[in-house]
Amino acid sequence: MTKAEYRLEGDFDERLALLEAGMGDGATLVESSDFGEGGARCAVRVFARHSMVRGERTSLCITLFSAGGRALHLSAVAIGDSRAASLKISARSEKSFLEALNELLLGCTEAFADEEDETKQRRRGN
């Protein structure tokens, strides 16, 4: 499992449309959820990539949140479901999903706030 967190500026609907349209390259939107209260809004999108050759499915769950202003928070978690012989293949698939997201967001992010491989975090005992 690999995660990344971002701070974005801009219109919530425009950023959400960018995410939905730009995650192509073999990724399929498989589920979505939207809700809000007061001025706050939250959108969850789950994308999946399938590899028949490697026998794996990698999912990317993206949560976009706004408290009501132009500052947006985005959290992305990539999860590999590998039947492959090596867990390294699954980890590479997860990272490539996040790299695609990084490329998509390049230019509209204020800063990459956090990108961390959960496996490393577990090894450190966090």
Number of C-alpha atoms within 10 A of each C-alpha: 19 23 20 21 18 19 18 23 15 13 13 22 10 10 18 17 10 13 17 15 11 15 19 13 9 10 17 16 17 13 11 13 10 11 10 13 9 7 9 12 16 18 18 18 19 20 21 20 21 15 12 8 7 13 12 18 18 22 24 27 19 23 20 22 21 20 15 14 12 12 15 22 19 20 18 22 23 24 21 22 17 19 13 13 10 9 13 11 16 22 21 13 24 25 21 14 25 20 13 15 18 15 11 16 18 12 10 12 18 14 12 14 13 11 15 13 16 14 12 12 11 9 8 8 7 7
